Amino acid sequence: MFLENKFYKILSEDRHSDSATYRVAILPDCNVYDGHFPGDPVCPGVCNIETIKECASKLVGKLLRISSIKQCRLTAIATPTVCPEVNISISAQPKEEDYIVTATIADDKQTYMTFKGTLN
């Protein structure tokens, strides 16, 4: 995986047949924060999307790529200092050769991102 153990680390996994919740730690020492933003790090949306894709790949047991994004909303600013641990809840419904994926990144206080898309 591209960002696993660099940008985030999976702490636990609660898996069901076609859904899972991953508890992840956002790693503050990731070099992405050197440019996003030093001294006041903010999790880039593209890294959040990649994290969702990597967790979806774990869920279905194969490497996936994003085919299309139907909806992606950044609903709050995630930072490694404000929310050092988050839950990534994912559903991956098979559809022919693709997976319809819905996901949220949230903690106990708020939701940081919602995502709906097709991965294959």
N, C-alpha and C positions, 0 to 999 in steps of 0.2 A: 504494500500500500504506500501511496505517495506521502501522505501527511501523518499517518499513524506513527506514534512515538516521536514525532517532531513537533507537530502542532497540537495534537491531542493524544491522550492515552486512555484506552478502554479500561475502566475499573471493574465493571460488571456487565453481565448480559442476562436479560430476562426474555427468553425466546419462546415463541409459540409457532404454530404451523407456518403462517405467512406474515407474521409481524414480530417485532422485537423492540425492546427498550434497552438502549445502551447507556450506562452511566459513564460519562467521560470527564476526565480532567483536562482543562485547557492549559497547555504548557506555556508559562510566561517567558521562558528562555528561548522560544522559537525565534529564529532570525527574521521571520516575516515582520516582527514588531520593530525591527531596526528602521523600517520605512513606513510603518503603519501604527502607531506614531510614537517615536522615542519619548519616553517619560510619561506618556499617557496612552498606552497600547489599546487598540481597538481591533477586534476580530474582523478581518475582511470578509465581506459577504461571499466572495468566491471561495474562500477557505471553508466557510460553513457549508456551502453547497458541495464541495469536494468531500468533506467529512460525511455528509449525508450519503453521497454516492458510495464511499468506501464502506460505510456501515450496511448499506443495502447489498453490496457485494458479499459481505460476510453472511448476511441473512440468507441469500439465495445460493451461496456456495460457489459462486463464479464471479470473475471480474466483469463488471458492467461499465458501460459508457452511457453518458447522457445523450439521448436521442432528441428529446424536446422538453422544454420547461413550459408547462401550461400556466403555472402561477408560482411566484416566489415573493414573499413579503418579509422584509426586515421590519419587525414590529418593535424592536428595542435594540439598543446598542449593547452588544456582548463584549466584555473585556475580561482578561484573565484575572484582574483584581476584583471586579465587582461580582463576577460569577465564575469562580475557579472550577466549579463542577456543574455540569448540565446533563440533562437527560435528552437523548435523541431517540424519539419514538418513531418507528418506521413500519409501514405496511407495504408489502410488495405483492400485488395481485398479478399472476401470470395472465398474459393475453397474447396468444400465438407465440412468437419468439421474443416478445417484449415483456416488461414488467411495468405495471402502472404503480408508481410509487407516490405515497403521501408520507410526509414527515414533518415533525416539529422539533425545534431545539428550544428547550425550556428548563427552568429550574422551579423551585417551589414558589417563587415570587412572581415570575412573569414568563411570557413566551418571547423568544428572541427572533425566531424565524419560522415561517410555515412554507412548505414546499409541496408542489404537485407536478409530476412530470412522468415521462416515459424513458425507461432505461433499457438497454439491450446489451 
